[in-house]
Amino acid sequence: MPDGAQARPTVLSWMFRDRTTGRITVAQLPNWPLATWLLATVVLWLVDPQGWVRVGVTVVSTLALAVWAVDEVLRGVNPFRRLLGGVVLGWLVVSLVMRG
């Protein structure tokens, strides 16, 4: 490559590169809404609560995932994270409407 020439960024680089650090970012810690969703989901699978406890855990799980998705859409560090948040948010809305 000639002096002064810059390599064109690839689509993958553009999609996954953190706009603040320049590093490739797919996942980040800590991420409390996602951890809350995961914990609630594990409780639903392993404990299989019934009645109002199940409803409460399901609401917490859904709200935590929605908070995570909205946060990613608004503040995601790269296009991949924003797109992923949008897809999850869309999936949540569709699944809630289908339960309706």
Jmol script that loads the backbone (N, CA, C; Angstrom):
load data "model"
ATOM      1  N   MET A   1       0.852  -1.166   0.000  1.00  0.00           N
ATOM      2  CA  MET A   1       0.000   0.000   0.000  1.00  0.00           C
ATOM      3  C   MET A   1       0.903   1.236   0.000  1.00  0.00           C
ATOM      4  N   PRO A   2       0.643   2.233  -0.857  1.00  0.00           N
ATOM      5  CA  PRO A   2       1.476   3.421  -0.919  1.00  0.00           C
ATOM      6  C   PRO A   2       1.411   4.213   0.382  1.00  0.00           C
ATOM      7  N   ASP A   3       2.461   5.016   0.623  1.00  0.00           N
ATOM      8  CA  ASP A   3       2.488   5.856   1.817  1.00  0.00           C
ATOM      9  C   ASP A   3       1.286   6.794   1.836  1.00  0.00           C
ATOM     10  N   GLY A   4       0.694   6.955   3.012  1.00  0.00           N
ATOM     11  CA  GLY A   4      -0.429   7.868   3.159  1.00  0.00           C
ATOM     12  C   GLY A   4      -1.760   7.277   2.775  1.00  0.00           C
ATOM     13  N   ALA A   5      -1.739   6.115   2.113  1.00  0.00           N
ATOM     14  CA  ALA A   5      -2.992   5.483   1.709  1.00  0.00           C
ATOM     15  C   ALA A   5      -3.571   4.734   2.913  1.00  0.00           C
ATOM     16  N   GLN A   6      -4.870   4.810   3.056  1.00  0.00           N
ATOM     17  CA  GLN A   6      -5.532   4.105   4.153  1.00  0.00           C
ATOM     18  C   GLN A   6      -6.375   2.981   3.579  1.00  0.00           C
ATOM     19  N   ALA A   7      -6.379   1.874   4.287  1.00  0.00           N
ATOM     20  CA  ALA A   7      -7.186   0.742   3.851  1.00  0.00           C
ATOM     21  C   ALA A   7      -8.660   1.075   4.053  1.00  0.00           C
ATOM     22  N   ARG A   8      -9.465   0.689   3.075  1.00  0.00           N
ATOM     23  CA  ARG A   8     -10.912   0.886   3.226  1.00  0.00           C
ATOM     24  C   ARG A   8     -11.438  -0.075   4.269  1.00  0.00           C
ATOM     25  N   PRO A   9     -12.264   0.423   5.162  1.00  0.00           N
ATOM     26  CA  PRO A   9     -12.801  -0.496   6.167  1.00  0.00           C
ATOM     27  C   PRO A   9     -13.754  -1.504   5.524  1.00  0.00           C
ATOM     28  N   THR A  10     -13.683  -2.718   5.997  1.00  0.00           N
ATOM     29  CA  THR A  10     -14.589  -3.748   5.490  1.00  0.00           C
ATOM     30  C   THR A  10     -15.952  -3.605   6.173  1.00  0.00           C
ATOM     31  N   VAL A  11     -16.927  -4.269   5.613  1.00  0.00           N
ATOM     32  CA  VAL A  11     -18.268  -4.235   6.203  1.00  0.00           C
ATOM     33  C   VAL A  11     -18.225  -4.800   7.619  1.00  0.00           C
ATOM     34  N   LEU A  12     -17.497  -5.893   7.816  1.00  0.00           N
ATOM     35  CA  LEU A  12     -17.400  -6.486   9.155  1.00  0.00           C
ATOM     36  C   LEU A  12     -16.725  -5.532  10.131  1.00  0.00           C
ATOM     37  N   SER A  13     -15.686  -4.872   9.694  1.00  0.00           N
ATOM     38  CA  SER A  13     -15.022  -3.900  10.557  1.00  0.00           C
ATOM     39  C   SER A  13     -15.975  -2.772  10.918  1.00  0.00           C
ATOM     40  N   TRP A  14     -16.691  -2.262   9.939  1.00  0.00           N
ATOM     41  CA  TRP A  14     -17.653  -1.183  10.187  1.00  0.00           C
ATOM     42  C   TRP A  14     -18.749  -1.652  11.144  1.00  0.00           C
ATOM     43  N   MET A  15     -19.210  -2.871  10.971  1.00  0.00           N
ATOM     44  CA  MET A  15     -20.328  -3.388  11.757  1.00  0.00           C
ATOM     45  C   MET A  15     -19.961  -3.629  13.217  1.00  0.00           C
ATOM     46  N   PHE A  16     -18.752  -4.106  13.491  1.00  0.00           N
ATOM     47  CA  PHE A  16     -18.388  -4.533  14.837  1.00  0.00           C
ATOM     48  C   PHE A  16     -17.420  -3.602  15.566  1.00  0.00           C
ATOM     49  N   ARG A  17     -16.906  -2.573  14.918  1.00  0.00           N
ATOM     50  CA  ARG A  17     -15.911  -1.714  15.563  1.00  0.00           C
ATOM     51  C   ARG A  17     -16.575  -0.712  16.494  1.00  0.00           C
ATOM     52  N   ASP A  18     -16.098  -0.678  17.744  1.00  0.00           N
ATOM     53  CA  ASP A  18     -16.574   0.275  18.750  1.00  0.00           C
ATOM     54  C   ASP A  18     -16.198   1.680  18.300  1.00  0.00           C
ATOM     55  N   ARG A  19     -17.179   2.560  18.241  1.00  0.00           N
ATOM     56  CA  ARG A  19     -16.934   3.921  17.736  1.00  0.00           C
ATOM     57  C   ARG A  19     -16.124   4.776  18.705  1.00  0.00           C
ATOM     58  N   THR A  20     -16.038   4.382  19.982  1.00  0.00           N
ATOM     59  CA  THR A  20     -15.275   5.176  20.944  1.00  0.00           C
ATOM     60  C   THR A  20     -13.852   4.673  21.125  1.00  0.00           C
ATOM     61  N   THR A  21     -13.644   3.351  21.107  1.00  0.00           N
ATOM     62  CA  THR A  21     -12.312   2.808  21.349  1.00  0.00           C
ATOM     63  C   THR A  21     -11.619   2.330  20.085  1.00  0.00           C
ATOM     64  N   GLY A  22     -12.395   2.047  19.041  1.00  0.00           N
ATOM     65  CA  GLY A  22     -11.820   1.510  17.815  1.00  0.00           C
ATOM     66  C   GLY A  22     -11.606   0.008  17.854  1.00  0.00           C
ATOM     67  N   ARG A  23     -11.930  -0.614  18.979  1.00  0.00           N
ATOM     68  CA  ARG A  23     -11.758  -2.060  19.114  1.00  0.00           C
ATOM     69  C   ARG A  23     -13.013  -2.786  18.634  1.00  0.00           C
ATOM     70  N   ILE A  24     -12.845  -4.042  18.231  1.00  0.00           N
ATOM     71  CA  ILE A  24     -13.974  -4.880  17.839  1.00  0.00           C
ATOM     72  C   ILE A  24     -14.744  -5.239  19.109  1.00  0.00           C
ATOM     73  N   THR A  25     -16.064  -5.001  19.098  1.00  0.00           N
ATOM     74  CA  THR A  25     -16.889  -5.263  20.280  1.00  0.00           C
ATOM     75  C   THR A  25     -18.131  -6.041  19.872  1.00  0.00           C
ATOM     76  N   VAL A  26     -18.301  -7.207  20.478  1.00  0.00           N
ATOM     77  CA  VAL A  26     -19.502  -8.004  20.262  1.00  0.00           C
ATOM     78  C   VAL A  26     -20.321  -8.028  21.552  1.00  0.00           C
ATOM     79  N   ALA A  27     -19.653  -8.205  22.691  1.00  0.00           N
ATOM     80  CA  ALA A  27     -20.328  -8.232  23.989  1.00  0.00           C
ATOM     81  C   ALA A  27     -19.525  -7.407  24.980  1.00  0.00           C
ATOM     82  N   GLN A  28     -20.205  -6.886  25.991  1.00  0.00           N
ATOM     83  CA  GLN A  28     -19.555  -6.080  27.012  1.00  0.00           C
ATOM     84  C   GLN A  28     -20.070  -6.474  28.386  1.00  0.00           C
ATOM     85  N   LEU A  29     -19.244  -6.314  29.390  1.00  0.00           N
ATOM     86  CA  LEU A  29     -19.636  -6.499  30.781  1.00  0.00           C
ATOM     87  C   LEU A  29     -19.356  -5.201  31.522  1.00  0.00           C
ATOM     88  N   PRO A  30     -20.052  -4.848  32.552  1.00  0.00           N
ATOM     89  CA  PRO A  30     -21.252  -5.508  33.046  1.00  0.00           C
ATOM     90  C   PRO A  30     -22.473  -5.081  32.241  1.00  0.00           C
ATOM     91  N   ASN A  31     -23.448  -5.904  32.261  1.00  0.00           N
ATOM     92  CA  ASN A  31     -24.668  -5.639  31.516  1.00  0.00           C
ATOM     93  C   ASN A  31     -25.829  -6.140  32.369  1.00  0.00           C
ATOM     94  N   TRP A  32     -26.205  -5.350  33.375  1.00  0.00           N
ATOM     95  CA  TRP A  32     -27.181  -5.807  34.375  1.00  0.00           C
ATOM     96  C   TRP A  32     -28.541  -6.185  33.786  1.00  0.00           C
ATOM     97  N   PRO A  33     -29.095  -5.471  32.788  1.00  0.00           N
ATOM     98  CA  PRO A  33     -30.394  -5.921  32.290  1.00  0.00           C
ATOM     99  C   PRO A  33     -30.330  -7.316  31.656  1.00  0.00           C
ATOM    100  N   LEU A  34     -29.252  -7.575  30.919  1.00  0.00           N
ATOM    101  CA  LEU A  34     -29.121  -8.882  30.285  1.00  0.00           C
ATOM    102  C   LEU A  34     -28.874  -9.972  31.329  1.00  0.00           C
ATOM    103  N   ALA A  35     -28.092  -9.651  32.362  1.00  0.00           N
ATOM    104  CA  ALA A  35     -27.862 -10.612  33.445  1.00  0.00           C
ATOM    105  C   ALA A  35     -29.161 -10.899  34.197  1.00  0.00           C
ATOM    106  N   THR A  36     -29.984  -9.881  34.405  1.00  0.00           N
ATOM    107  CA  THR A  36     -31.275 -10.064  35.067  1.00  0.00           C
ATOM    108  C   THR A  36     -32.183 -10.949  34.233  1.00  0.00           C
ATOM    109  N   TRP A  37     -32.224 -10.700  32.921  1.00  0.00           N
ATOM    110  CA  TRP A  37     -33.028 -11.520  32.029  1.00  0.00           C
ATOM    111  C   TRP A  37     -32.562 -12.976  32.071  1.00  0.00           C
ATOM    112  N   LEU A  38     -31.243 -13.184  32.025  1.00  0.00           N
ATOM    113  CA  LEU A  38     -30.698 -14.537  32.042  1.00  0.00           C
ATOM    114  C   LEU A  38     -31.044 -15.253  33.343  1.00  0.00           C
ATOM    115  N   LEU A  39     -30.889 -14.580  34.467  1.00  0.00           N
ATOM    116  CA  LEU A  39     -31.208 -15.183  35.759  1.00  0.00           C
ATOM    117  C   LEU A  39     -32.697 -15.546  35.842  1.00  0.00           C
ATOM    118  N   ALA A  40     -33.562 -14.623  35.409  1.00  0.00           N
ATOM    119  CA  ALA A  40     -34.998 -14.893  35.439  1.00  0.00           C
ATOM    120  C   ALA A  40     -35.354 -16.064  34.524  1.00  0.00           C
ATOM    121  N   THR A  41     -34.715 -16.136  33.374  1.00  0.00           N
ATOM    122  CA  THR A  41     -34.968 -17.237  32.441  1.00  0.00           C
ATOM    123  C   THR A  41     -34.527 -18.574  33.033  1.00  0.00           C
ATOM    124  N   VAL A  42     -33.381 -18.584  33.682  1.00  0.00           N
ATOM    125  CA  VAL A  42     -32.898 -19.806  34.333  1.00  0.00           C
ATOM    126  C   VAL A  42     -33.866 -20.234  35.430  1.00  0.00           C
ATOM    127  N   VAL A  43     -34.370 -19.265  36.204  1.00  0.00           N
ATOM    128  CA  VAL A  43     -35.350 -19.586  37.249  1.00  0.00           C
ATOM    129  C   VAL A  43     -36.595 -20.206  36.625  1.00  0.00           C
ATOM    130  N   LEU A  44     -37.056 -19.624  35.521  1.00  0.00           N
ATOM    131  CA  LEU A  44     -38.249 -20.175  34.858  1.00  0.00           C
ATOM    132  C   LEU A  44     -38.016 -21.605  34.372  1.00  0.00           C
ATOM    133  N   TRP A  45     -36.835 -21.877  33.846  1.00  0.00           N
ATOM    134  CA  TRP A  45     -36.538 -23.208  33.310  1.00  0.00           C
ATOM    135  C   TRP A  45     -36.304 -24.240  34.414  1.00  0.00           C
ATOM    136  N   LEU A  46     -35.500 -23.865  35.408  1.00  0.00           N
ATOM    137  CA  LEU A  46     -35.091 -24.839  36.419  1.00  0.00           C
ATOM    138  C   LEU A  46     -36.099 -24.992  37.547  1.00  0.00           C
ATOM    139  N   VAL A  47     -36.653 -23.880  38.033  1.00  0.00           N
ATOM    140  CA  VAL A  47     -37.547 -23.928  39.177  1.00  0.00           C
ATOM    141  C   VAL A  47     -38.991 -24.166  38.743  1.00  0.00           C
ATOM    142  N   ASP A  48     -39.334 -23.656  37.564  1.00  0.00           N
ATOM    143  CA  ASP A  48     -40.693 -23.763  37.030  1.00  0.00           C
ATOM    144  C   ASP A  48     -41.743 -23.314  38.049  1.00  0.00           C
ATOM    145  N   PRO A  49     -41.645 -22.032  38.475  1.00  0.00           N
ATOM    146  CA  PRO A  49     -42.614 -21.540  39.462  1.00  0.00           C
ATOM    147  C   PRO A  49     -44.016 -21.484  38.866  1.00  0.00           C
ATOM    148  N   GLN A  50     -44.998 -21.466  39.733  1.00  0.00           N
ATOM    149  CA  GLN A  50     -46.396 -21.444  39.310  1.00  0.00           C
ATOM    150  C   GLN A  50     -47.090 -20.207  39.869  1.00  0.00           C
ATOM    151  N   GLY A  51     -48.245 -19.878  39.312  1.00  0.00           N
ATOM    152  CA  GLY A  51     -49.086 -18.797  39.824  1.00  0.00           C
ATOM    153  C   GLY A  51     -48.460 -17.425  39.696  1.00  0.00           C
ATOM    154  N   TRP A  52     -48.647 -16.610  40.737  1.00  0.00           N
ATOM    155  CA  TRP A  52     -48.180 -15.217  40.700  1.00  0.00           C
ATOM    156  C   TRP A  52     -46.662 -15.125  40.680  1.00  0.00           C
ATOM    157  N   VAL A  53     -45.967 -16.124  41.216  1.00  0.00           N
ATOM    158  CA  VAL A  53     -44.496 -16.102  41.176  1.00  0.00           C
ATOM    159  C   VAL A  53     -44.027 -16.213  39.727  1.00  0.00           C
ATOM    160  N   ARG A  54     -44.647 -17.100  38.954  1.00  0.00           N
ATOM    161  CA  ARG A  54     -44.293 -17.252  37.537  1.00  0.00           C
ATOM    162  C   ARG A  54     -44.569 -15.960  36.773  1.00  0.00           C
ATOM    163  N   VAL A  55     -45.725 -15.357  37.045  1.00  0.00           N
ATOM    164  CA  VAL A  55     -46.070 -14.102  36.374  1.00  0.00           C
ATOM    165  C   VAL A  55     -45.041 -13.027  36.722  1.00  0.00           C
ATOM    166  N   GLY A  56     -44.671 -12.921  37.989  1.00  0.00           N
ATOM    167  CA  GLY A  56     -43.690 -11.926  38.420  1.00  0.00           C
ATOM    168  C   GLY A  56     -42.329 -12.121  37.771  1.00  0.00           C
ATOM    169  N   VAL A  57     -41.858 -13.358  37.745  1.00  0.00           N
ATOM    170  CA  VAL A  57     -40.552 -13.651  37.140  1.00  0.00           C
ATOM    171  C   VAL A  57     -40.605 -13.385  35.634  1.00  0.00           C
ATOM    172  N   THR A  58     -41.713 -13.727  35.000  1.00  0.00           N
ATOM    173  CA  THR A  58     -41.870 -13.478  33.563  1.00  0.00           C
ATOM    174  C   THR A  58     -41.871 -11.979  33.265  1.00  0.00           C
ATOM    175  N   VAL A  59     -42.558 -11.194  34.083  1.00  0.00           N
ATOM    176  CA  VAL A  59     -42.581  -9.738  33.896  1.00  0.00           C
ATOM    177  C   VAL A  59     -41.181  -9.152  34.075  1.00  0.00           C
ATOM    178  N   VAL A  60     -40.473  -9.580  35.109  1.00  0.00           N
ATOM    179  CA  VAL A  60     -39.106  -9.097  35.340  1.00  0.00           C
ATOM    180  C   VAL A  60     -38.215  -9.468  34.161  1.00  0.00           C
ATOM    181  N   SER A  61     -38.331 -10.692  33.698  1.00  0.00           N
ATOM    182  CA  SER A  61     -37.536 -11.155  32.568  1.00  0.00           C
ATOM    183  C   SER A  61     -37.806 -10.315  31.316  1.00  0.00           C
ATOM    184  N   THR A  62     -39.079 -10.101  31.013  1.00  0.00           N
ATOM    185  CA  THR A  62     -39.455  -9.350  29.811  1.00  0.00           C
ATOM    186  C   THR A  62     -39.012  -7.893  29.910  1.00  0.00           C
ATOM    187  N   LEU A  63     -39.240  -7.276  31.062  1.00  0.00           N
ATOM    188  CA  LEU A  63     -38.827  -5.877  31.245  1.00  0.00           C
ATOM    189  C   LEU A  63     -37.310  -5.721  31.154  1.00  0.00           C
ATOM    190  N   ALA A  64     -36.577  -6.648  31.748  1.00  0.00           N
ATOM    191  CA  ALA A  64     -35.112  -6.571  31.699  1.00  0.00           C
ATOM    192  C   ALA A  64     -34.615  -6.677  30.259  1.00  0.00           C
ATOM    193  N   LEU A  65     -35.187  -7.588  29.491  1.00  0.00           N
ATOM    194  CA  LEU A  65     -34.780  -7.731  28.093  1.00  0.00           C
ATOM    195  C   LEU A  65     -35.165  -6.495  27.282  1.00  0.00           C
ATOM    196  N   ALA A  66     -36.319  -5.910  27.573  1.00  0.00           N
ATOM    197  CA  ALA A  66     -36.747  -4.690  26.874  1.00  0.00           C
ATOM    198  C   ALA A  66     -35.816  -3.524  27.207  1.00  0.00           C
ATOM    199  N   VAL A  67     -35.431  -3.386  28.470  1.00  0.00           N
ATOM    200  CA  VAL A  67     -34.490  -2.322  28.867  1.00  0.00           C
ATOM    201  C   VAL A  67     -33.171  -2.508  28.145  1.00  0.00           C
ATOM    202  N   TRP A  68     -32.681  -3.734  28.098  1.00  0.00           N
ATOM    203  CA  TRP A  68     -31.425  -3.995  27.396  1.00  0.00           C
ATOM    204  C   TRP A  68     -31.538  -3.627  25.919  1.00  0.00           C
ATOM    205  N   ALA A  69     -32.631  -4.052  25.279  1.00  0.00           N
ATOM    206  CA  ALA A  69     -32.800  -3.819  23.843  1.00  0.00           C
ATOM    207  C   ALA A  69     -32.896  -2.324  23.531  1.00  0.00           C
ATOM    208  N   VAL A  70     -33.682  -1.594  24.304  1.00  0.00           N
ATOM    209  CA  VAL A  70     -33.805  -0.144  24.080  1.00  0.00           C
ATOM    210  C   VAL A  70     -32.457   0.538  24.301  1.00  0.00           C
ATOM    211  N   ASP A  71     -31.738   0.132  25.336  1.00  0.00           N
ATOM    212  CA  ASP A  71     -30.417   0.712  25.598  1.00  0.00           C
ATOM    213  C   ASP A  71     -29.464   0.459  24.436  1.00  0.00           C
ATOM    214  N   GLU A  72     -29.497  -0.738  23.872  1.00  0.00           N
ATOM    215  CA  GLU A  72     -28.627  -1.046  22.731  1.00  0.00           C
ATOM    216  C   GLU A  72     -29.014  -0.233  21.500  1.00  0.00           C
ATOM    217  N   VAL A  73     -30.313  -0.078  21.253  1.00  0.00           N
ATOM    218  CA  VAL A  73     -30.750   0.715  20.102  1.00  0.00           C
ATOM    219  C   VAL A  73     -30.280   2.156  20.252  1.00  0.00           C
ATOM    220  N   LEU A  74     -30.393   2.707  21.452  1.00  0.00           N
ATOM    221  CA  LEU A  74     -30.059   4.117  21.668  1.00  0.00           C
ATOM    222  C   LEU A  74     -28.568   4.370  21.876  1.00  0.00           C
ATOM    223  N   ARG A  75     -27.881   3.436  22.560  1.00  0.00           N
ATOM    224  CA  ARG A  75     -26.494   3.711  22.931  1.00  0.00           C
ATOM    225  C   ARG A  75     -25.518   2.619  22.530  1.00  0.00           C
ATOM    226  N   GLY A  76     -25.910   1.726  21.638  1.00  0.00           N
ATOM    227  CA  GLY A  76     -25.008   0.659  21.212  1.00  0.00           C
ATOM    228  C   GLY A  76     -23.720   1.232  20.638  1.00  0.00           C
ATOM    229  N   VAL A  77     -22.600   0.556  20.913  1.00  0.00           N
ATOM    230  CA  VAL A  77     -21.296   1.093  20.527  1.00  0.00           C
ATOM    231  C   VAL A  77     -20.953   0.881  19.062  1.00  0.00           C
ATOM    232  N   ASN A  78     -21.749   0.047  18.379  1.00  0.00           N
ATOM    233  CA  ASN A  78     -21.499  -0.177  16.958  1.00  0.00           C
ATOM    234  C   ASN A  78     -22.812  -0.572  16.283  1.00  0.00           C
ATOM    235  N   PRO A  79     -22.848  -0.575  14.969  1.00  0.00           N
ATOM    236  CA  PRO A  79     -24.086  -0.924  14.269  1.00  0.00           C
ATOM    237  C   PRO A  79     -24.616  -2.318  14.601  1.00  0.00           C
ATOM    238  N   PHE A  80     -23.729  -3.281  14.833  1.00  0.00           N
ATOM    239  CA  PHE A  80     -24.178  -4.625  15.183  1.00  0.00           C
ATOM    240  C   PHE A  80     -24.995  -4.613  16.463  1.00  0.00           C
ATOM    241  N   ARG A  81     -24.490  -3.930  17.488  1.00  0.00           N
ATOM    242  CA  ARG A  81     -25.191  -3.883  18.772  1.00  0.00           C
ATOM    243  C   ARG A  81     -26.530  -3.164  18.638  1.00  0.00           C
ATOM    244  N   ARG A  82     -26.570  -2.086  17.858  1.00  0.00           N
ATOM    245  CA  ARG A  82     -27.822  -1.357  17.651  1.00  0.00           C
ATOM    246  C   ARG A  82     -28.829  -2.214  16.887  1.00  0.00           C
ATOM    247  N   LEU A  83     -28.359  -2.906  15.869  1.00  0.00           N
ATOM    248  CA  LEU A  83     -29.223  -3.789  15.094  1.00  0.00           C
ATOM    249  C   LEU A  83     -29.739  -4.941  15.955  1.00  0.00           C
ATOM    250  N   LEU A  84     -28.869  -5.532  16.744  1.00  0.00           N
ATOM    251  CA  LEU A  84     -29.267  -6.622  17.626  1.00  0.00           C
ATOM    252  C   LEU A  84     -30.332  -6.150  18.619  1.00  0.00           C
ATOM    253  N   GLY A  85     -30.137  -4.965  19.192  1.00  0.00           N
ATOM    254  CA  GLY A  85     -31.138  -4.412  20.097  1.00  0.00           C
ATOM    255  C   GLY A  85     -32.469  -4.207  19.398  1.00  0.00           C
ATOM    256  N   GLY A  86     -32.431  -3.717  18.165  1.00  0.00           N
ATOM    257  CA  GLY A  86     -33.663  -3.511  17.400  1.00  0.00           C
ATOM    258  C   GLY A  86     -34.372  -4.807  17.078  1.00  0.00           C
ATOM    259  N   VAL A  87     -33.609  -5.836  16.718  1.00  0.00           N
ATOM    260  CA  VAL A  87     -34.199  -7.142  16.406  1.00  0.00           C
ATOM    261  C   VAL A  87     -34.852  -7.732  17.662  1.00  0.00           C
ATOM    262  N   VAL A  88     -34.157  -7.673  18.781  1.00  0.00           N
ATOM    263  CA  VAL A  88     -34.713  -8.215  20.029  1.00  0.00           C
ATOM    264  C   VAL A  88     -35.951  -7.427  20.446  1.00  0.00           C
ATOM    265  N   LEU A  89     -35.901  -6.107  20.319  1.00  0.00           N
ATOM    266  CA  LEU A  89     -37.062  -5.283  20.667  1.00  0.00           C
ATOM    267  C   LEU A  89     -38.249  -5.617  19.762  1.00  0.00           C
ATOM    268  N   GLY A  90     -37.999  -5.776  18.477  1.00  0.00           N
ATOM    269  CA  GLY A  90     -39.058  -6.161  17.548  1.00  0.00           C
ATOM    270  C   GLY A  90     -39.631  -7.520  17.890  1.00  0.00           C
ATOM    271  N   TRP A  91     -38.764  -8.480  18.215  1.00  0.00           N
ATOM    272  CA  TRP A  91     -39.209  -9.811  18.591  1.00  0.00           C
ATOM    273  C   TRP A  91     -40.070  -9.760  19.855  1.00  0.00           C
ATOM    274  N   LEU A  92     -39.654  -8.939  20.834  1.00  0.00           N
ATOM    275  CA  LEU A  92     -40.436  -8.792  22.052  1.00  0.00           C
ATOM    276  C   LEU A  92     -41.831  -8.239  21.763  1.00  0.00           C
ATOM    277  N   VAL A  93     -41.902  -7.209  20.957  1.00  0.00           N
ATOM    278  CA  VAL A  93     -43.188  -6.604  20.627  1.00  0.00           C
ATOM    279  C   VAL A  93     -44.083  -7.616  19.913  1.00  0.00           C
ATOM    280  N   VAL A  94     -43.539  -8.306  18.921  1.00  0.00           N
ATOM    281  CA  VAL A  94     -44.333  -9.305  18.188  1.00  0.00           C
ATOM    282  C   VAL A  94     -44.794 -10.418  19.128  1.00  0.00           C
ATOM    283  N   SER A  95     -43.909 -10.902  19.985  1.00  0.00           N
ATOM    284  CA  SER A  95     -44.294 -12.000  20.872  1.00  0.00           C
ATOM    285  C   SER A  95     -45.347 -11.550  21.878  1.00  0.00           C
ATOM    286  N   LEU A  96     -45.265 -10.304  22.355  1.00  0.00           N
ATOM    287  CA  LEU A  96     -46.291  -9.799  23.275  1.00  0.00           C
ATOM    288  C   LEU A  96     -47.636  -9.616  22.571  1.00  0.00           C
ATOM    289  N   VAL A  97     -47.610  -9.152  21.333  1.00  0.00           N
ATOM    290  CA  VAL A  97     -48.851  -8.979  20.573  1.00  0.00           C
ATOM    291  C   VAL A  97     -49.481 -10.342  20.271  1.00  0.00           C
ATOM    292  N   MET A  98     -48.650 -11.333  19.942  1.00  0.00           N
ATOM    293  CA  MET A  98     -49.169 -12.662  19.624  1.00  0.00           C
ATOM    294  C   MET A  98     -49.791 -13.334  20.857  1.00  0.00           C
ATOM    295  N   ARG A  99     -49.270 -13.044  22.040  1.00  0.00           N
ATOM    296  CA  ARG A  99     -49.827 -13.604  23.282  1.00  0.00           C
ATOM    297  C   ARG A  99     -51.188 -12.981  23.570  1.00  0.00           C
ATOM    298  N   GLY A 100     -51.276 -11.684  23.212  1.00  0.00           N
ATOM    299  CA  GLY A 100     -52.388 -10.801  23.387  1.00  0.00           C
ATOM    300  C   GLY A 100     -53.638 -11.287  23.886  1.00  0.00           C
TER     301      GLY A 100
END
end "model"
wireframe off; spacefill off
backbone 0.3
color backbone group
